[in-house]
Amino acid sequence: RDRFMGEVNDFEEMLVASGIYLIKFYLSITREEQAKRFEMVRKNAMKKWQLSSVDEQAQKLWESYTKYREKMADRTDTECAPWVVIDANDSAAAHQHAMRHVLDTIPYERDDTPVSI
């Protein structure tokens, strides 16, 4: 963990200097929303497999995870590779926000040709 924290900023700076577009998203949900989502997955036979032992501990370790997340964000939020924090309590809105950020950040030639489905 200490090695990562000591090297990640230099690594990210090297990537950006090489012409790579680096976007770091942090999808933030509340503790209550996380609990609600875990319960929905637990009740769904088709999705139950998605829960891991780490997920099972997440609610108990919320404060600890939050402390380390904040520490990581403080140390790795740089001018060349800032964190983009998105409120993800509403999944659809979070995905739209992330896609809008990508489209606003990375230059591309727009093609407005209608697509037939």
C-alpha distances in whole Angstrom, upper triangle without the diagonal:
4,5,5,6,9,10,10,13,15,15,16,19,20,20,22,24,25,27,25,25,21,21,18,20,19,21,22,24,25,24,28,28,25,27,30,28,27,31,32,30,31,35,35,36,35,31,30,28,26,24,22,21,18,20,22,20,19,22,21,18,19,18,15,14,16,14,11,12,14,12,10,13,15,12,13,16,18,22,22,19,20,19,22,22,24,26,26,28,31,30,32,32,28,29,32,30,27,30,32,29,29,32,32,30,30,34,36,40,41,44,46,48,48,47,49,47
4,5,5,6,9,10,12,14,14,16,18,19,20,22,24,25,27,25,25,22,22,20,21,20,23,24,26,27,27,31,31,28,30,33,32,30,34,36,34,35,38,38,39,38,35,34,32,29,28,25,24,21,24,26,23,22,25,24,20,21,20,17,16,17,15,12,14,15,12,10,14,14,11,12,16,18,21,21,19,20,19,23,23,26,28,28,31,33,32,35,34,31,31,34,32,29,32,33,30,30,34,33,30,31,35,37,41,42,45,47,49,50,49,51,50
4,5,5,6,8,11,12,12,14,16,17,18,20,22,23,25,23,24,21,22,19,22,21,24,25,28,29,29,33,32,30,32,35,33,32,36,37,35,36,40,39,40,39,35,35,33,30,29,26,26,23,25,28,25,24,27,27,23,24,23,20,19,20,18,15,16,17,14,12,16,16,13,13,17,18,21,20,18,20,20,23,24,27,29,30,32,35,33,36,35,31,32,34,32,29,32,33,30,29,33,33,30,30,33,36,40,41,44,46,48,49,48,50,49
4,5,5,6,9,10,10,11,14,15,16,18,19,20,22,20,20,17,18,16,18,18,21,22,25,27,27,30,30,27,30,32,30,29,33,34,32,33,37,37,37,36,32,32,30,27,26,24,24,21,23,26,24,22,25,25,22,22,22,19,17,18,17,13,14,15,13,10,13,14,11,10,14,15,18,18,15,17,17,20,21,24,26,26,29,31,30,32,32,28,28,30,28,25,28,30,26,26,29,29,26,27,30,32,36,38,40,42,44,45,44,46,45
4,6,6,8,10,10,11,13,15,16,18,19,21,23,21,21,17,18,15,17,17,20,21,24,25,26,29,29,26,29,32,30,30,33,34,33,34,38,37,39,37,34,33,32,29,28,26,25,22,24,26,24,22,25,25,21,21,20,17,16,16,15,11,12,13,10,7,10,11,7,8,11,13,16,16,14,15,15,18,19,22,25,25,28,30,29,32,31,27,28,30,28,25,28,29,26,25,29,29,25,27,30,33,36,38,40,43,45,46,45,47,46
4,6,7,8,10,12,13,14,16,17,18,20,22,21,21,18,20,18,20,20,24,24,27,29,29,33,33,30,33,36,34,33,37,38,36,38,41,41,42,41,37,37,35,32,31,29,29,25,27,30,27,26,29,28,25,25,24,21,19,20,18,15,16,16,13,11,13,13,9,9,13,13,17,16,15,16,17,21,22,25,28,29,32,34,33,35,34,30,31,33,30,28,30,31,28,27,31,30,27,28,31,34,37,39,42,44,47,48,47,49,49
4,6,6,6,9,10,11,13,15,16,17,19,18,19,16,18,16,19,20,23,25,28,30,30,34,33,31,34,36,34,34,37,38,36,38,41,41,42,40,36,36,34,31,31,29,29,26,28,31,29,27,30,30,26,26,26,23,21,22,20,17,17,18,15,12,14,14,11,10,13,13,16,15,14,16,17,20,22,25,28,29,32,34,32,34,33,29,29,32,29,26,28,30,26,25,29,28,25,25,28,31,35,37,39,42,44,45,44,47,46
4,6,5,6,8,10,11,12,14,15,17,15,16,13,14,12,15,16,20,21,25,27,28,31,30,28,31,33,31,31,35,35,33,35,38,38,39,37,34,34,32,29,29,27,27,24,25,29,27,25,28,28,25,24,24,22,19,20,19,15,15,16,14,10,12,13,9,7,10,11,13,12,10,12,13,17,18,22,24,25,28,30,28,30,29,26,26,28,25,22,25,26,22,22,25,25,21,22,25,28,31,33,36,38,41,42,41,43,43
4,5,5,6,9,10,11,12,14,16,14,15,12,13,12,15,16,20,22,25,27,29,32,31,29,32,35,33,33,36,37,35,37,41,40,41,39,36,36,35,31,31,30,30,27,28,31,29,27,30,30,27,26,25,23,21,21,20,17,16,16,14,11,11,11,8,6,8,7,10,9,8,10,12,16,18,21,24,25,29,30,29,31,29,26,26,28,25,22,24,25,21,21,24,23,20,21,24,27,30,32,35,38,40,41,41,44,43
4,6,5,6,9,10,10,12,15,14,15,13,15,15,18,20,24,25,29,31,32,36,35,33,36,38,36,36,40,40,38,40,44,43,44,42,38,39,37,34,34,32,33,29,31,34,32,30,33,34,30,29,29,26,24,24,23,20,19,19,17,15,15,15,12,10,12,10,12,10,10,13,15,19,21,25,28,29,32,34,32,33,32,29,29,30,28,25,26,27,24,23,26,25,21,22,24,27,31,33,36,39,41,43,42,45,45
4,5,5,6,9,10,11,13,12,13,11,14,14,17,19,22,24,28,31,32,35,33,31,35,37,34,34,38,38,36,38,41,40,41,39,36,37,34,31,32,30,31,28,29,32,31,29,32,33,29,29,29,26,24,24,24,20,19,20,18,15,16,16,13,11,13,12,14,11,10,14,15,18,21,24,27,28,31,32,30,32,31,27,27,28,26,23,25,26,22,21,24,24,20,20,23,25,29,31,34,37,39,40,39,42,42
4,5,5,6,9,10,11,9,10,8,10,10,14,16,20,22,25,28,30,33,31,29,33,35,32,33,36,36,35,37,40,39,40,38,34,35,34,30,31,29,31,27,28,32,30,28,31,32,29,28,28,26,23,23,23,20,18,19,17,14,14,15,13,9,11,9,11,8,7,10,12,15,18,20,24,25,28,29,27,29,28,24,24,25,23,20,21,22,19,17,20,20,17,17,20,22,26,28,31,33,36,37,36,39,39
4,5,5,6,9,10,10,11,9,12,13,17,19,22,24,28,31,33,36,34,33,36,38,35,36,40,40,38,41,43,42,44,41,38,39,37,34,34,33,34,31,32,35,34,31,34,35,32,31,30,28,26,25,25,22,21,21,19,16,16,16,14,11,11,9,9,6,7,11,14,16,20,23,26,27,31,32,30,31,30,26,26,27,25,22,23,23,20,19,21,21,17,17,19,22,26,28,31,34,36,38,38,41,41
4,6,5,6,9,9,11,11,14,15,19,21,25,27,31,34,35,38,36,35,38,40,37,38,41,41,39,42,45,43,44,42,39,40,38,35,35,34,35,32,33,37,35,33,36,37,34,33,33,31,28,28,28,25,23,24,22,19,19,19,17,14,15,13,13,10,10,14,17,19,23,25,29,30,33,34,32,33,32,29,28,29,27,24,24,25,22,20,23,22,18,18,20,23,26,29,31,34,37,39,38,41,41
4,5,5,7,6,8,8,11,13,16,19,22,25,29,32,34,36,34,33,36,37,35,35,39,39,37,39,42,41,41,39,36,37,35,32,33,32,34,30,31,35,34,32,35,36,33,32,32,30,27,27,27,24,23,23,22,19,18,20,18,14,15,13,13,10,10,13,15,17,21,23,27,27,31,31,29,30,29,26,25,26,24,21,21,22,19,17,19,19,16,15,17,19,23,25,28,31,33,35,34,37,37
4,5,5,5,6,7,10,12,16,19,22,25,28,31,33,36,34,33,36,38,35,36,40,39,37,40,43,41,43,40,37,39,37,34,34,34,35,32,33,36,35,33,35,37,34,32,33,31,28,28,28,25,23,23,23,19,18,19,17,14,14,12,11,7,8,11,14,16,19,22,26,26,30,31,29,29,28,25,24,24,22,19,20,20,17,15,17,17,13,12,15,17,21,23,26,29,32,34,33,37,37
4,5,7,9,10,14,16,20,22,26,28,32,35,37,40,38,37,40,41,39,40,43,43,41,44,47,45,46,44,41,42,40,37,38,37,39,35,36,40,39,36,39,40,37,36,36,34,31,31,31,28,26,26,25,22,21,22,19,16,16,14,12,9,11,14,17,19,23,25,29,30,34,34,32,33,31,29,28,28,26,23,23,24,20,18,20,20,16,15,16,19,22,25,28,31,34,36,36,39,40
4,6,9,11,14,17,20,23,26,29,33,36,38,41,39,37,41,42,39,40,43,43,41,44,46,44,45,42,40,41,39,36,37,37,38,35,36,40,39,37,40,41,38,37,37,35,32,32,32,29,27,28,27,24,23,24,22,19,19,16,16,12,13,17,19,21,24,27,30,31,35,35,33,33,32,29,28,28,26,23,23,24,21,18,20,20,16,15,16,18,21,24,27,30,32,34,34,37,38
4,6,9,13,16,19,22,25,28,32,35,37,40,37,36,40,40,38,39,42,41,40,43,45,43,44,41,39,41,39,36,37,37,38,36,36,40,39,37,39,41,38,37,37,36,33,32,33,30,28,28,28,24,23,24,23,19,19,16,15,11,12,16,18,19,23,25,28,29,33,33,30,30,29,27,25,25,24,21,20,21,18,15,17,17,13,11,12,14,18,20,23,27,29,31,31,34,35
4,6,10,12,16,19,22,25,28,32,34,36,34,32,36,37,34,35,39,38,36,39,41,39,40,38,35,37,35,32,33,33,35,32,32,36,36,33,36,38,35,33,34,33,30,29,30,27,25,26,25,22,21,22,21,17,17,15,15,11,11,14,16,17,20,22,26,26,30,29,27,27,26,24,22,22,21,18,17,18,16,13,15,15,12,10,12,14,17,20,23,26,28,30,29,32,33
4,6,10,13,16,19,22,25,29,31,33,31,30,34,34,31,33,36,35,34,37,39,37,39,36,33,35,34,30,32,32,34,31,31,34,34,31,34,36,33,31,32,31,28,27,28,26,23,24,24,21,19,21,20,16,15,14,13,10,9,12,13,13,17,18,22,23,26,26,24,24,23,20,19,19,17,14,14,15,12,9,12,12,8,7,10,12,16,18,21,24,26,28,27,30,31
4,7,10,13,16,19,23,26,28,31,28,27,31,31,29,30,34,33,31,34,37,35,37,34,31,33,31,28,29,29,30,27,27,31,31,28,30,32,29,28,29,27,24,24,24,22,19,20,20,17,15,17,17,13,12,11,11,9,6,9,10,11,14,16,20,20,24,24,22,23,22,19,17,18,16,13,14,15,12,10,13,13,10,10,13,15,19,21,23,26,28,30,29,32,32
4,6,10,13,16,19,22,25,27,25,24,28,28,26,27,31,30,29,32,34,33,34,32,29,31,29,26,27,27,29,26,25,29,28,25,28,30,27,25,26,25,22,21,22,20,17,18,19,16,14,16,16,12,11,11,12,10,7,8,7,8,11,12,16,17,20,21,19,19,18,15,14,15,13,10,11,12,9,8,11,11,9,10,13,16,19,20,23,25,28,29,28,31,31
4,7,10,13,16,19,22,24,22,21,24,25,23,24,28,27,26,29,32,31,32,30,27,28,27,24,24,24,26,22,22,26,25,22,24,26,23,21,22,22,18,17,19,17,13,14,16,12,10,13,13,10,9,11,12,11,7,7,5,6,8,11,14,15,18,19,17,19,17,14,14,15,13,10,12,14,11,10,14,14,12,13,17,19,23,24,26,28,30,31,30,33,32
4,6,9,13,16,18,21,18,18,21,22,20,21,25,24,23,26,29,28,30,28,24,26,25,21,22,22,24,21,20,23,23,20,22,24,22,19,21,20,17,16,18,16,13,14,16,13,11,14,15,12,11,13,15,14,10,9,6,5,6,7,10,11,14,15,14,15,14,10,11,13,10,8,11,12,10,10,14,14,13,15,18,20,24,24,26,27,30,30,29,32,31
4,6,10,13,15,17,15,14,18,19,17,19,22,22,21,24,27,26,28,27,23,24,24,20,20,20,22,18,17,21,20,16,18,21,18,16,17,17,13,12,15,13,10,11,13,11,9,13,14,12,11,14,16,16,13,10,7,6,5,6,9,9,12,14,13,15,14,10,12,14,12,10,13,15,13,14,17,17,16,18,22,24,27,27,29,30,33,33,32,34,33
4,7,10,13,15,12,12,15,16,14,16,19,19,18,21,23,23,25,24,21,22,22,18,18,19,21,18,16,19,19,15,17,20,18,15,17,18,14,13,16,15,12,13,16,14,12,16,18,16,15,18,19,20,16,14,10,8,6,5,6,5,9,10,9,12,11,8,9,12,10,9,13,14,13,14,18,18,18,20,23,25,28,27,29,30,32,32,31,33,31
4,7,10,12,10,10,13,14,13,15,18,18,18,21,23,23,26,25,21,22,23,19,18,19,21,17,15,18,18,14,14,17,16,13,14,15,12,11,14,14,11,12,15,14,12,15,18,17,15,19,21,22,18,15,12,10,7,6,5,5,7,10,10,13,12,9,12,14,12,12,16,17,16,18,21,21,20,23,26,28,31,30,32,33,35,35,34,36,34
4,7,8,6,7,10,11,10,12,15,15,16,18,20,21,24,23,20,20,21,18,17,18,19,17,14,16,16,12,12,15,15,11,13,15,13,11,15,16,13,14,17,17,16,18,21,20,19,23,24,25,22,19,15,14,10,9,6,5,5,9,10,13,12,10,13,16,14,15,18,19,19,20,23,24,24,26,29,31,34,33,34,34,37,36,35,36,34
4,5,5,6,9,10,11,12,14,15,17,18,20,21,25,25,21,21,23,20,18,19,20,17,15,16,15,12,11,14,13,10,12,14,12,11,14,16,14,14,18,18,17,19,22,22,21,25,27,28,25,22,18,17,13,12,9,9,7,11,12,16,15,13,17,19,18,18,21,23,22,24,27,27,27,29,33,34,37,36,38,38,40,39,38,39,38
4,6,5,6,9,10,11,12,14,15,16,19,20,23,24,20,20,21,18,16,17,17,15,12,13,12,9,7,10,11,7,10,12,11,10,14,15,14,15,18,19,18,21,23,23,23,27,29,30,27,24,20,20,16,15,12,12,10,14,15,18,18,17,19,22,21,21,24,26,25,27,30,30,30,32,36,37,40,39,41,41,43,42,41,42,40
4,5,5,6,9,10,11,12,14,15,17,19,22,23,20,19,21,19,17,19,19,17,14,14,14,12,9,12,14,11,13,16,15,14,17,19,18,19,22,23,22,24,27,27,26,30,32,33,30,27,23,22,18,17,13,12,9,13,14,18,18,17,20,22,21,22,25,27,26,28,31,31,32,34,37,39,41,40,41,41,43,42,40,41,39
4,5,5,6,9,10,11,12,14,15,17,20,20,17,17,19,17,15,17,19,17,13,14,15,12,11,14,15,12,15,18,16,15,19,20,18,19,22,22,21,24,27,26,25,29,31,31,28,25,22,20,16,14,11,9,6,9,11,14,15,14,16,19,18,19,22,23,23,25,28,28,29,31,34,35,38,36,38,37,39,38,36,37,35
4,5,5,6,9,10,11,12,14,16,18,19,15,15,17,14,12,14,15,13,10,11,12,9,8,12,12,10,13,15,13,13,17,18,16,18,21,20,20,23,25,24,24,28,30,31,27,25,21,20,16,15,12,10,8,11,12,15,16,15,17,20,19,19,22,24,24,25,28,29,29,31,34,35,38,37,38,38,40,39,37,38,36
4,5,5,6,9,10,10,12,14,17,18,15,14,16,14,12,14,14,13,10,10,11,9,7,11,12,11,14,16,15,15,19,20,18,20,23,23,23,26,28,28,28,31,34,34,31,28,25,23,20,18,16,14,11,14,15,18,19,18,20,23,23,23,26,28,28,29,32,33,33,35,38,39,42,40,41,41,43,41,40,40,38
4,6,5,6,9,10,11,13,16,17,14,14,17,15,13,16,17,16,13,13,14,12,11,14,16,14,18,20,18,18,22,23,21,23,26,26,25,28,30,30,29,33,35,35,32,30,26,24,21,19,16,13,10,12,13,16,18,17,19,22,22,22,25,27,27,29,31,32,33,34,38,38,41,39,40,40,41,39,38,38,36
4,5,5,6,9,10,11,14,14,11,11,14,11,10,13,15,15,11,12,14,12,12,15,16,15,18,20,18,18,22,22,20,22,25,25,24,27,29,28,28,31,33,34,30,28,24,22,20,17,15,12,10,11,11,14,16,15,16,19,20,20,22,25,25,26,28,30,30,32,35,35,38,36,37,37,38,37,35,35,33
4,5,5,6,9,10,13,13,10,9,11,10,8,10,12,12,8,8,11,10,10,13,15,14,17,19,17,18,21,21,20,23,25,25,25,28,29,29,29,32,35,35,31,29,25,24,21,20,18,15,13,15,14,17,19,18,19,22,23,23,25,27,27,28,31,32,33,34,37,38,40,39,40,40,41,39,37,38,35
4,5,5,6,9,12,13,11,10,13,12,10,13,14,15,11,10,13,13,12,15,17,16,20,21,20,21,24,25,23,26,29,28,28,31,33,32,32,36,38,38,35,33,29,27,25,22,20,17,15,16,16,19,21,20,22,25,25,25,27,30,30,31,34,35,36,37,40,41,43,41,42,42,43,41,39,39,36
4,5,5,6,10,11,9,9,12,11,11,14,16,17,13,13,16,15,15,18,20,19,22,24,22,23,26,27,25,27,30,29,29,32,34,33,33,36,38,38,34,33,29,27,24,22,20,16,14,15,14,17,19,19,20,22,24,24,26,28,29,30,32,34,34,35,38,38,41,39,39,39,40,38,36,36,33
4,5,5,8,8,6,5,9,8,7,11,14,14,11,12,15,14,15,18,19,19,22,23,21,22,26,26,24,27,29,28,28,32,33,32,32,35,37,37,33,32,28,27,24,22,20,17,16,16,15,17,20,19,19,23,24,23,25,28,29,29,31,33,34,34,38,37,40,38,39,39,39,37,35,35,32
4,6,7,9,7,5,9,9,8,11,13,14,11,10,14,14,14,17,19,19,23,24,22,23,27,27,25,28,31,30,30,34,35,34,34,38,40,40,36,34,31,30,27,25,23,20,18,19,18,21,24,23,23,26,28,27,29,32,32,32,35,37,37,38,41,41,43,42,42,42,43,41,39,39,35
4,6,9,8,7,11,12,11,15,16,18,15,14,18,18,17,20,22,22,26,27,25,26,30,30,29,31,34,33,33,36,38,37,37,40,43,42,39,37,33,32,29,27,25,21,19,20,19,21,24,24,24,27,29,28,30,33,34,34,36,38,39,39,43,42,44,43,43,43,43,41,38,38,35
4,5,5,6,9,10,11,15,17,19,16,16,19,19,19,22,24,24,27,28,26,28,31,31,29,32,35,33,33,37,38,37,37,40,42,41,38,36,33,31,29,26,25,21,20,20,18,20,23,23,22,25,27,27,28,31,32,32,34,36,37,38,40,40,42,40,40,40,40,38,35,35,31
4,6,5,8,10,11,14,17,19,17,17,20,21,21,24,26,26,30,30,28,30,33,32,31,34,36,35,35,39,40,38,39,42,44,43,39,38,35,34,32,29,28,24,23,23,21,23,26,26,25,28,30,29,30,33,34,34,36,39,39,39,42,42,43,42,42,41,42,39,36,36,32
4,6,7,9,11,14,18,19,17,18,21,21,22,25,26,26,30,30,28,30,33,32,30,34,36,34,34,38,39,37,37,40,42,41,37,36,33,32,30,28,27,23,22,22,19,21,24,24,23,26,28,27,27,31,32,31,33,36,36,36,39,38,40,39,38,38,38,36,33,32,29
4,5,6,8,11,15,16,13,14,18,18,19,22,23,23,26,27,24,26,29,28,27,30,32,30,30,34,35,33,34,37,39,38,34,33,30,28,27,24,23,20,19,19,17,19,22,21,20,23,25,24,25,28,29,29,31,33,34,34,37,36,39,37,37,37,38,36,33,33,29
4,5,6,9,12,14,12,12,15,16,17,19,21,21,25,25,23,25,28,27,26,29,31,30,31,34,35,33,34,37,40,39,35,34,31,30,28,26,25,21,20,21,19,21,24,23,23,26,28,27,28,31,32,31,34,36,36,36,40,39,42,41,41,41,41,39,37,36,33
4,6,8,11,13,11,12,16,16,18,20,21,22,25,25,23,25,28,27,26,29,31,29,30,33,34,32,33,36,39,38,34,33,30,29,28,26,26,22,22,23,20,23,26,24,23,27,28,27,28,31,31,31,33,36,35,35,39,38,41,40,40,41,41,39,36,36,33
4,6,10,11,9,11,14,14,16,19,19,19,23,23,20,22,25,24,22,26,28,26,26,30,30,29,30,33,35,34,30,30,26,26,24,23,22,19,19,20,17,20,22,20,20,23,25,23,24,28,28,27,30,32,32,32,35,35,38,37,37,38,39,37,34,35,32
4,7,8,6,7,10,11,13,15,16,16,20,20,17,20,23,22,21,24,26,24,25,29,29,28,29,33,35,34,31,30,26,26,24,23,22,19,18,20,18,21,23,21,21,25,26,24,26,29,29,29,32,34,33,34,37,37,40,39,40,41,41,40,37,38,35
4,5,5,6,9,10,13,14,14,16,19,18,16,19,21,20,20,23,24,23,24,28,28,27,29,32,35,34,30,29,26,26,25,24,23,21,21,23,21,24,26,23,23,27,27,26,28,31,30,30,33,35,34,34,38,38,41,41,42,43,43,42,40,40,38
4,5,5,6,9,12,12,12,14,17,16,15,18,20,19,19,23,24,23,25,28,28,27,29,32,36,35,31,31,27,28,26,26,25,22,22,25,23,26,28,26,26,30,30,28,30,33,33,32,36,37,36,37,40,41,44,44,45,46,47,46,43,44,41
4,5,5,6,10,10,10,11,15,13,11,15,17,15,15,19,20,19,21,24,24,24,25,29,32,31,28,27,24,24,22,22,22,20,20,23,21,25,26,23,24,28,27,25,28,31,30,30,33,34,33,34,38,39,42,42,43,44,45,45,42,43,41
4,5,5,8,10,10,11,14,14,12,14,17,16,16,19,21,20,21,24,25,24,26,29,32,32,28,27,23,23,21,21,20,17,17,20,18,22,23,21,21,25,25,24,26,29,28,28,32,33,32,33,37,38,41,40,41,42,43,42,40,41,38
4,6,7,8,10,11,15,14,13,16,19,18,18,21,23,22,24,27,28,27,29,32,35,35,31,30,27,27,24,24,22,20,19,22,21,24,26,24,25,28,28,27,30,32,32,32,35,36,36,37,41,41,44,44,45,45,47,46,43,44,41
4,6,5,6,8,12,11,10,13,15,15,16,19,20,20,22,24,25,25,27,30,34,34,30,29,25,26,23,23,22,20,20,23,22,26,27,24,26,29,29,27,30,33,32,32,36,37,36,37,41,42,45,45,46,47,48,47,45,46,44
4,6,5,6,9,9,8,10,13,13,13,16,18,17,19,21,23,23,24,27,30,31,27,25,22,22,20,20,18,17,16,20,19,23,24,21,23,26,25,24,27,29,28,29,32,33,32,34,38,39,42,42,43,44,45,45,43,44,41
4,5,5,9,10,9,11,14,15,15,17,19,19,20,23,24,25,25,29,32,33,29,27,24,24,21,20,18,17,16,19,19,23,24,22,24,27,26,25,29,31,30,31,34,35,34,36,40,41,44,43,45,45,47,46,44,45,43
4,6,8,9,10,12,13,14,15,17,19,20,21,23,25,26,27,31,34,35,31,29,26,26,23,23,22,20,19,23,23,27,27,25,27,30,29,29,32,34,33,34,37,38,37,39,42,44,47,47,48,49,50,49,48,49,46
4,6,5,6,8,10,11,12,14,15,16,18,20,21,22,23,27,30,31,28,26,23,24,21,22,20,20,19,23,23,27,27,24,26,29,28,27,30,32,31,32,35,36,34,36,40,42,45,45,47,47,49,49,47,48,46
4,6,5,6,9,10,10,12,14,15,16,18,20,21,21,25,28,29,26,24,20,21,18,18,17,16,16,20,20,24,24,21,23,26,25,24,28,29,28,29,33,33,32,34,38,39,43,42,44,45,47,46,45,46,44
4,6,5,6,9,10,11,12,14,15,16,19,20,21,24,28,29,26,23,20,21,18,19,18,19,18,22,23,26,26,23,26,28,27,26,30,31,29,31,34,34,33,35,39,41,44,44,46,47,49,48,47,49,47
4,5,5,6,9,10,11,12,14,16,17,18,20,23,27,28,25,23,20,22,19,21,20,20,20,24,24,28,27,24,27,29,28,26,30,32,29,31,34,34,33,35,38,41,44,44,46,47,49,49,48,49,48
4,5,5,6,9,10,10,12,14,15,16,17,21,24,25,22,20,17,18,16,17,17,17,18,21,21,25,24,21,23,26,24,23,26,28,26,27,31,31,29,31,35,37,40,40,43,44,46,45,44,46,44
4,6,5,6,9,10,10,12,14,15,16,20,23,24,21,18,15,17,14,15,15,16,16,20,20,24,23,20,22,25,23,22,25,27,24,26,29,29,28,30,34,36,40,39,42,43,45,45,43,45,44
4,6,5,6,9,10,11,12,14,15,19,22,24,21,19,16,18,16,18,18,19,20,23,24,27,26,23,25,28,25,24,28,29,27,28,31,31,29,32,35,38,41,42,44,45,48,47,46,48,47
4,5,5,6,8,10,11,12,14,17,21,22,19,17,15,17,16,18,19,19,21,24,24,27,26,23,25,27,25,23,27,28,25,26,30,30,28,30,34,36,40,40,42,44,46,46,45,47,46
4,5,5,6,9,10,10,12,15,19,19,16,14,12,14,12,14,15,16,18,21,20,23,22,19,21,23,21,20,23,24,22,23,26,26,24,26,30,33,36,36,39,40,42,43,41,44,42
4,5,5,6,9,10,10,14,17,19,16,14,11,13,12,15,15,17,19,22,22,25,23,20,22,24,22,20,24,25,22,24,27,26,25,27,31,33,37,37,40,41,44,44,43,45,44
4,5,5,6,9,10,13,17,18,16,14,13,16,15,18,19,20,22,25,25,28,27,23,25,27,24,23,26,27,24,25,29,28,26,28,32,34,38,39,41,43,45,46,45,47,46
4,5,5,6,8,11,15,16,13,12,10,14,13,16,18,19,21,24,24,26,25,22,23,25,23,21,24,25,22,22,26,26,23,25,29,31,35,36,39,40,43,43,42,45,44
4,5,5,6,9,13,14,11,9,7,10,10,13,15,17,20,22,22,24,23,19,21,23,20,18,21,22,19,20,23,22,20,23,26,29,33,33,36,38,40,41,40,43,42
4,6,6,9,12,14,12,10,10,13,13,16,18,20,22,25,25,27,25,22,24,26,22,21,24,24,21,22,26,24,22,25,28,31,35,35,38,40,43,44,43,46,45
4,6,8,12,13,11,10,11,14,15,19,21,22,25,27,27,29,28,24,26,27,24,22,25,26,22,23,26,25,23,25,28,31,35,36,39,41,43,44,44,46,46
4,6,10,10,8,8,8,12,13,17,19,21,24,26,25,27,25,22,23,24,22,19,22,23,19,20,23,22,19,21,24,27,31,32,35,37,40,41,40,43,42
4,7,9,6,5,6,9,11,14,17,19,22,24,24,25,23,20,21,22,19,17,20,20,17,18,21,19,17,19,22,26,29,30,33,35,38,39,38,41,41
4,5,5,5,8,11,13,17,20,22,25,27,26,28,26,22,23,24,21,19,21,21,17,18,21,19,16,18,21,24,28,29,33,35,38,39,39,42,42
4,6,6,9,12,15,18,21,23,27,28,27,28,26,23,24,24,21,19,21,20,16,17,19,17,14,16,19,22,26,27,31,33,36,38,38,41,41
4,6,10,12,16,19,22,24,27,28,27,28,26,23,23,23,20,18,20,19,16,15,18,16,13,14,17,20,24,25,29,31,34,36,36,39,39
4,7,9,13,16,19,21,24,25,24,25,23,20,20,21,18,15,17,17,14,14,17,15,12,14,17,20,24,25,28,30,33,35,34,37,37
4,6,9,13,16,18,21,23,22,23,21,18,18,19,16,14,16,16,13,13,16,15,12,15,18,21,25,26,29,31,33,35,34,37,37
4,6,9,13,14,18,19,19,20,18,15,16,17,14,12,15,15,12,13,16,15,13,16,19,22,26,26,29,30,33,34,33,36,36
4,6,10,12,15,16,16,17,14,11,13,13,10,9,12,12,9,11,14,13,12,14,18,20,24,24,27,28,31,31,31,34,33
4,7,9,12,14,14,15,13,10,12,13,10,9,13,13,11,13,16,15,15,18,21,23,27,26,29,30,32,33,32,35,34
4,6,9,10,10,12,9,6,9,10,7,8,11,12,10,13,15,15,15,18,21,23,26,25,27,28,31,30,30,32,31
4,6,7,9,11,9,6,10,11,9,10,14,14,13,16,18,18,19,22,25,26,29,28,30,30,32,32,31,33,32
4,5,5,8,7,5,8,10,9,10,13,14,14,16,19,19,20,22,25,26,29,28,29,29,32,31,30,31,30
4,6,9,9,8,11,13,12,13,16,17,18,20,22,22,23,26,29,30,32,31,32,32,34,33,31,33,31
4,6,5,6,9,10,11,12,14,15,17,19,20,21,22,25,27,28,30,28,29,29,31,29,28,29,28
4,6,5,6,9,10,11,12,14,15,17,18,20,21,23,26,26,28,26,27,27,29,27,26,27,25
4,5,5,6,9,10,11,12,14,16,17,18,20,21,24,24,26,24,24,24,25,24,23,24,22
4,5,5,6,9,10,10,12,14,15,16,18,20,23,23,25,23,24,23,26,24,24,25,24
4,5,5,6,9,10,11,12,14,15,16,18,21,22,25,23,25,24,27,26,25,27,26
4,5,5,6,9,10,11,12,14,15,17,19,20,22,20,22,22,24,23,22,24,22
4,5,5,6,9,10,10,12,14,16,18,18,20,18,19,19,21,21,20,22,21
4,6,5,6,9,10,10,12,14,17,18,20,19,21,21,23,23,23,25,25
4,5,5,6,9,10,11,12,15,16,19,18,20,21,23,23,23,25,25
4,5,5,6,9,10,11,13,14,16,15,17,17,20,20,19,22,21
4,5,5,6,8,10,12,13,15,14,16,16,19,20,20,23,23
4,5,5,6,9,11,13,16,15,18,19,22,23,23,26,26
4,5,5,6,9,11,14,14,16,18,20,21,21,24,24
4,6,6,7,8,11,10,13,14,17,18,19,22,22
4,6,7,9,12,12,15,16,19,21,22,25,26
4,6,9,13,13,17,19,22,23,24,27,28
4,6,10,12,15,17,20,22,22,25,26
4,7,9,13,15,18,20,21,25,26
4,6,9,12,15,17,18,21,23
4,6,10,12,15,16,20,22
4,6,9,12,13,17,19
4,6,9,10,14,16
4,6,9,12,15
4,6,10,13
4,6,10
4,6
4
